């Protein structure tokens, strides 16, 4: 049985803290859990947790102007490709999202 789960959350405390609790529960049940969030969430993790969390530094290109918008779409495209290969590599059974 594939016991891999990805938890993906936005970077605010209201999204991060419930996912940390869910993460702890799943790990106690012997699931292999991957935790993914953005740069804002880093401040909510202790040192041990920071080593287990994949942090992505991406923001929306829709709130940018001019050339920054083009670079924003480029970063979004690269992040999408990176996420695709991440999913192929780890082949999770379930993905749970919370905000973001």
Secondary structure, 3 states (H helix, E strand, C coil): CCCEEEEEECCCHHHHHHHHHHHHHHHHCCCEEEEEEEHHHHHHCCHHHHCCEEEECCCCHHHCCCHHHHHHHHHHHHHHHHHHHHHHHHCCCEEEEECC
